[in-house]
Amino acid sequence: MYMSRLNLLEETRFEKLPVKVFANQLEASKMVARRIADLIIAKQSKGEKAVLGLATGVTPINVYKELIRLHREEDLSFHNVITFNLDEYYPMKADAEQSYVTFMNENLFNHIDIDRANVHIPDGTLSREAMEAFCLTYEQKITACNGLDIQLLGIGRTGHIGFNEPGSAPNSGTRLVTLADLTRRDASRDFGGKEKVPTKAITMGIGTIFKAKEIILMAWNEKKAAIVKKAVEGEISADVPATYLQLSDNVEFILDAGAASELTRFNTPWLVKDCIWKEAMIKKAVIWLAQTLNKPILKLTEEDYNNHGMAQLATEQGPVYNINIHIFNKIQHTITGWPGGKPNADDSQRPERAEPAVKRSIVFSPHPDDDVISMGGTFIRLADQGHDVHVAYQTSGNTAVWDDDALRYVEFAIDFSRSEGKDTTELENQYQQMRSFFETKLPNQADTVQIRTIKGLIRKGEAIAGARFAGLPDSNIHFQSLPFYDRQKTQKNVSFEDDIEQTMQLLQAIKPQQVFAAGDFADPHGTHKVCFDIIQQALTRLKETEDWVADCWLWLYRGAWHEFAIHEIEMAVPLSPQEVERKRLAIFKHQSQKDLPVFPGDDAREFWVRAEHRTSETAKAYDGLGLANYEAIEAFKRWEF
Ligand code: F6R
C-alpha cells in the first residue's frame, strides 16, 4: 500500500505532495520559465535535446510570455527543444480559433526559434479509425526522445490533468476521451456556448504524464482553490485524477496565494501551527468552530476550543465565553436594515454613517443585471428610504444575447415602422444581412458592429426597466457602455484610459457618499475585475483633487457567482419575504437572460434562483451562528482605496 511521503513540517502536514506558494502568478510563472530555460541551456551545453510537455489554457500563458522575453532579450534559443502538447479538442481543425495548435502558435511558437519539425500536438483532424495508431505513435515518439524532461500542467475544476477527466485510470496512455460537462462549460466562453464545445479530446494519459522526469502543476486564483485542496490534501481517487500525482516523486505544485487559499495552512492555520491571534483571525476561527460543530457561537465551550486547534487562543485571550460574546456582538453589528445609514441614530456600532441622512449613492453594475441579481433588495431599500440613488451599467453586456432575440427585435422594428406607413426597405435589407451573417457565423465569432449595437440596446432596455422597477427616476440611470468591453474582443492589451475618464466624469457629477461595486474577482467573465479596477482607478485619481472623495465609502457586493464568507461580511442587509419577491420581479425584467442565458457559468439554475438561494444561505448561516433568523440577507464588505 502507498505510504504518503514523510512530511516533517507541522505546517504542511496535511499536504501530500510538495507545494510552493507565490504572492502572485507573475512571480510564479517567471520562476517556472527560469527552470525551463535552465534545462534548455544545460542540455545545449551537453549537445542534447530538451523535451518539454506543454499545456494550453489560461494558466501557462505567463510562463510562455516569459520564455518569449528570455528569447528576445536574453538570447535563449529553442533550437534544441522538442515539444509534446498534452491535448487537443476532437474534432478540431488546426487553424480554428479554438484549436490548441492556434493557441500554441499565438502564445509561444510564432515568437521563438523552435524548429517546427520538433513540435508535436495531437491531431484533431484524424478519422476515428486512424486514432488508435496515432495515439500509439505519439507515445512512441515521446519514448524515442528519451521521455519528457519537464511536463507542465494546469488543473481543471473537475480535477483533470490534460483532459484526463474523473474516472481516468492511473496507467492510461494517450487516447480519445469524452470531456466532462463542467470542462465544457468552462470552455464555453471560447466557443460561444457550451453546445459548440467539442464533446471529445485527444489527451496524453496519466501514465504518459507520470513518465516525465519533472512534473510542474500550476494553478492560479481562488477559482481553483477548492480543487487544489482536494488534489493536495485529499485521498487518492479516480474522482479527482490530479490526486494521482501524490504517487509521483517528481511532482511539484506551484500556486499563487488565491489557489492556495483553501489549503489547511492558509484557511485554518490554527490546526497546524501557533498563530498570531488578531481580530480578523479570531472572527474567522470562531465562526469556523461554530459551523464545524454546528453550534451557536454562544454555546461554544473551552473543550470545543481545545479539541479544534484553538487552545492557544483560549489560553491567550480566554475565558472562551468572553471571546464568544465579543465575536457574537461583532457579527450582530454587521446587520442593518439601513444600508444608507440610520438617520438620528447612534452609528458607533453600525456599518454605515447616520449623516448625511439622505445620501447620494451609486450602484455600479458590471453587466446590466448584476445590480438587481446581487443587491436588488438593498438597491430597492435605498430608494425606498429616500436616498438619491443612481445606477451605472458599466458594460453593454451585448455578447450575452441570443441571435434569434436580436432578430426578433428587428422584426418588431420593421413591423412597427410598416404599421406607421413608413418605408422599411433599409431596415429589411439590414435584417437580411443579419440573417445571412448568423447562418454562417463561426463559434465565438464576434458579431458585426450593428448586431452588437442591437444586442446592447436590448440589454439597455431591460436594465432601465429593472432600475425603474427598483424606484429610480430615469435621470439617475446611466448606461455607460464602456468602450473596453467591445474593444477587448478584437484587441489584446487594451487600454482603459477612456473607461476611467468616463467613470471619473460620472462620479464627479454625482459626488456620491456611497459607491457599491461588484467585488467578485473570481468571476468567470473577468469583466467584473476590469470593471472594479476602473472604478478604483477613477476614485483614486479623483481623491487627489476632490474633497468629496474622502467621505465616499466603497462597498463591495459579489456578482451572480459567489458570496462572501461569513467572516468577511461587514454589512448584512436582511430582506423580508416581500422584499425577496420584489427583487425577483426586478430580475425578471432582464428577459434576455431568463430561462437559458448565453453564459450560465457553472450553475445551470436561472439567475433569480441562484440569487435567492445565495441570500437565504447567508441568512441560514447567521441563524446557525445563533443570530436572528431572517428570510434572506445580502452581504457587503468595505474596500479602502
Ligand atoms: C490544457 C489542459 C487542461 C488545462 C486545465 C486548466 O492543455 O490539458 O488540463 O490545463 O483545464 O485550464 P486553464 O489553465 O484554462 O484554467
Residues whose N, C-alpha, C, O or C-beta is under 5 A from the ligand:
A	BS01	F6R	A55 T56 G57 V58 T59 L86 D87 L153 G154 I155 G156 H160 I161 G162 F163
